[in-house]
Amino acid sequence: MSKKVQAIYLWWHKPVIDQELLQSLPNLKVIANSGVGMDHLDLKLVASFGVKMANAPNAVSSSTADTGMGLLLASARRLVEGYHIAISAGMEYCEADFLGVEVTGATLGIIGMGNIGYKIALGAKAFEMNILYHNRTRRKEQEEQAVGATYCEKMDSLLQRADFVMVVVSLTPQTHKLIGKREMELMKPTATLINISRGAVIDQEALVTALQTGVIRAAALDVTYPGPLPRDHTLLKLKNVIITPHLGIKTDKATYMITEEAVENILAALNGLPIPSEVLPS
């Protein structure tokens, strides 16, 4: 069948795209990814075979933003800990000092204000949060005003001022371990770090130390490195961290929309038309 294959639809990084596979498919024209992140692909290698690439940024933005806000709220109000208390065998009352932190009126710092980051800002506005953001390029003034967001040219300024720091960037060589020991020490000791991008964007060893020593209050992670973590990993034992198994795009509606967007990209490529969500090697 190798000569008949003209398109590949990648679902959850499968199949693995390597040189051997590309060499075996002489008529391959396009690879469509079921998500926005493309760090699992060697873009230059794929392009060297004359194969186009596309992702699905429009389909995943709402569901991923919802996950980010869900993690923020769950961590702030200690919902996972509260659940375990509520169902425990000896539950009679909740301790008076089992306190979370207020979300309404707090400051949210968004690192990465693309489609997903902007939808997070829209949600945060509904909670009357003060919104800071850091991005490679500044948003238009009217877009900032629509969500009440303030641009921070330097990420350090955002880290120092935010009560919640939400990381929403693609994984690239420039963003690998973007948030490390120095960055966490700039954050408030009452701050929460939320990651819905890729696990390797955060230095996990530095995060463990920061959580254990009170450098930051808490973390909420939809992604880890590796994912899943080894069962004896220290992060799995800490009470001030919430970890979910990369739920970002996992809704019934998003799954359907991702497939629709992938098919649209594939059909465009096969018919020689502009690919709506084409990704070019940097």
C-alpha positions in Angstrom: 0.0 0.0 0.0 3.0 2.3 0.4 2.7 4.0 -3.0 -1.0 4.7 -2.5 -0.5 6.6 0.8 -0.8 10.4 0.2 -1.7 11.6 3.6 -1.1 10.7 7.3 -3.4 11.8 10.1 -1.4 11.8 13.3 -3.4 10.9 16.4 -1.7 11.3 19.7 1.7 11.3 18.0 1.1 8.0 16.2 2.4 6.7 13.9 6.0 7.8 14.6 7.3 9.9 11.7 10.9 9.0 11.0 13.2 8.9 8.0 12.5 5.2 7.4 8.7 5.8 7.2 9.1 8.9 5.0 11.4 7.0 2.6 8.8 4.2 2.4 6.0 6.5 1.3 7.1 8.1 -2.1 3.7 9.7 -2.8 3.1 11.2 0.7 1.9 14.8 0.3 0.8 15.9 3.8 0.9 15.1 7.5 -2.0 16.4 9.6 -1.6 16.6 13.3 -4.4 16.1 15.9 -3.5 19.1 18.0 -1.5 22.3 18.0 1.9 21.2 19.3 4.4 19.9 16.7 7.4 19.2 18.9 7.1 15.4 18.3 7.9 16.0 14.6 11.2 16.8 12.9 9.8 19.6 10.8 12.9 20.1 8.7 13.2 16.3 8.0 9.6 16.1 6.9 9.9 19.2 4.7 13.1 17.8 3.1 10.8 15.0 1.6 8.6 17.7 0.1 5.8 16.8 2.5 3.5 19.5 3.8 2.5 19.7 7.5 -0.6 21.0 9.3 -1.9 21.2 12.9 -5.3 21.9 14.4 -5.0 25.1 16.4 -8.6 26.2 16.0 -10.2 23.0 17.2 -8.2 22.7 20.5 -8.1 26.2 21.8 -11.4 26.2 23.8 -11.0 22.8 25.4 -7.3 23.5 26.4 -8.2 26.9 27.8 -11.0 25.3 29.8 -8.5 22.8 31.2 -6.2 25.6 32.2 -9.0 27.5 34.1 -10.1 24.2 35.7 -6.6 23.5 37.0 -6.3 27.1 38.3 -9.6 26.9 40.2 -9.0 23.4 41.5 -5.6 24.3 42.8 -6.7 27.6 44.3 -9.6 26.1 46.2 -7.8 22.8 47.0 -10.6 20.8 45.4 -8.7 17.5 45.0 -7.5 17.6 48.7 -11.1 18.5 49.7 -12.5 15.6 47.8 -10.3 13.1 49.6 -11.2 14.6 52.9 -14.9 14.5 52.1 -14.9 10.8 51.2 -12.4 9.7 53.9 -13.7 7.0 56.4 -13.3 9.2 59.5 -14.7 12.4 58.1 -16.7 14.3 60.7 -15.8 17.9 59.8 -13.3 19.9 57.8 -10.6 21.7 59.7 -11.1 25.4 60.0 -7.6 26.1 58.7 -8.1 24.2 55.5 -7.9 27.3 53.4 -7.5 28.0 49.7 -6.8 31.3 48.0 -9.2 33.7 46.3 -9.4 33.7 42.5 -11.7 36.7 42.0 -9.6 39.9 41.9 -6.3 38.0 41.8 -3.6 38.6 39.2 -3.1 36.0 36.4 0.0 36.0 34.4 -0.2 34.3 31.0 3.0 33.3 29.3 2.1 32.8 25.7 -0.9 34.7 24.4 -1.9 32.8 21.2 -5.3 31.4 20.6 -5.4 29.4 23.8 -3.8 32.1 26.0 -6.3 34.6 24.7 -9.3 32.3 25.5 -7.9 31.9 29.0 -7.8 35.6 29.4 -11.5 35.8 28.3 -12.3 33.3 31.0 -10.2 35.0 33.6 -11.9 38.3 32.9 -15.2 36.7 34.0 -13.6 36.1 37.4 -12.6 39.7 37.6 -8.9 38.8 37.5 -6.2 41.3 36.7 -4.4 39.9 33.6 -0.8 40.2 32.7 0.7 38.6 29.6 4.1 38.0 28.0 4.3 37.0 24.4 6.9 37.2 21.5 4.6 39.7 19.8 2.3 42.2 21.5 -1.4 41.8 20.9 -3.4 44.6 19.2 -4.5 47.3 21.6 -8.2 46.5 21.1 -7.6 42.9 21.9 -5.8 43.9 25.1 -8.6 46.2 26.0 -11.3 43.5 25.4 -9.9 41.3 28.2 -8.2 44.1 30.3 -4.8 42.6 29.7 -1.5 44.4 30.4 1.5 43.5 28.2 4.8 42.6 30.0 7.7 43.0 27.6 9.9 41.1 30.2 8.7 37.8 31.6 10.4 38.6 34.9 8.0 41.5 35.5 5.0 39.1 35.0 6.5 36.5 37.3 7.1 39.0 40.1 3.5 40.3 40.1 1.3 37.3 39.3 -0.7 35.3 41.8 -1.2 32.6 39.2 1.3 31.9 36.3 -0.2 30.0 33.4 2.3 28.6 30.8 0.8 28.3 27.3 3.8 28.1 24.9 4.9 25.7 22.3 7.9 23.5 23.1 10.9 24.7 21.1 14.6 24.9 21.9 14.0 28.4 23.1 11.2 27.4 25.6 12.9 24.2 26.9 13.0 24.7 30.7 11.7 28.2 30.2 10.6 28.2 33.8 13.5 27.1 36.0 15.0 27.8 39.5 15.6 31.5 38.8 12.1 32.1 37.4 10.4 30.3 40.3 12.4 32.3 42.8 11.1 35.5 41.2 7.5 34.4 41.8 5.6 35.2 45.0 5.7 32.5 47.7 1.9 32.6 47.5 1.9 32.0 43.7 0.7 29.0 41.8 2.3 27.7 38.6 0.0 26.1 36.0 1.3 24.3 32.9 -0.9 23.3 30.0 1.8 23.4 27.3 4.5 20.7 27.4 6.2 19.1 30.4 9.7 20.1 29.3 8.9 23.8 29.4 9.3 23.6 33.2 12.4 22.4 35.0 10.8 19.6 37.0 13.7 19.2 39.5 13.6 22.9 40.2 9.8 22.7 40.6 10.0 19.8 43.1 12.4 21.9 45.2 10.3 25.0 44.9 7.2 23.1 46.1 9.0 21.4 49.0 10.7 24.6 50.3 7.8 27.0 49.9 9.4 29.1 47.1 5.9 28.9 45.5 2.6 27.9 47.0 1.5 25.2 44.5 1.5 23.8 41.0 -1.1 22.4 38.7 0.2 20.4 35.7 -1.7 18.8 32.8 1.7 17.8 31.3 4.9 16.3 32.7 8.2 15.1 31.4 8.0 12.2 30.8 4.3 11.6 30.7 3.2 9.7 32.6 5.8 10.1 35.4 7.5 7.1 36.9 5.3 5.9 39.8 8.0 6.8 42.4 8.5 10.4 41.2 8.5 12.9 44.0 5.9 15.1 42.3 3.3 12.4 42.7 3.8 12.5 46.5 3.4 16.2 47.1 0.1 17.6 48.4 0.6 21.0 46.9 0.5 19.8 43.3 -2.3 18.6 41.0 -1.4 16.5 38.0 -3.8 15.4 35.3 -3.0 13.0 32.4 -2.8 15.6 29.5 -6.6 16.2 29.4 -6.2 19.5 27.5 -8.1 18.5 24.3 -10.0 15.5 25.6 -13.6 16.4 25.1 -16.1 14.8 22.7 -16.6 18.1 20.8 -12.9 18.9 20.5 -12.1 15.4 19.2 -14.7 15.8 16.5 -13.5 19.3 15.6 -9.9 18.2 15.5 -10.7 15.4 13.0 -12.7 17.9 10.9 -9.9 20.4 10.8 -7.4 17.6 9.9 -9.5 16.4 7.1 -9.9 20.0 5.8 -6.1 20.4 5.8 -5.6 17.0 4.1 -8.1 17.7 1.3 -6.6 21.1 0.6 -3.1 19.6 0.3 -4.3 16.8 -2.0 -6.2 19.3 -4.2 -3.2 21.7 -4.5 -5.0 24.4 -2.5 -3.7 26.6 0.4 -3.6 24.5 3.6 -5.6 26.4 6.3 -3.4 25.4 9.2 -0.1 24.8 7.5 3.0 24.6 9.7 6.3 25.6 8.2 9.8 24.5 9.5 11.4 27.4 11.4 
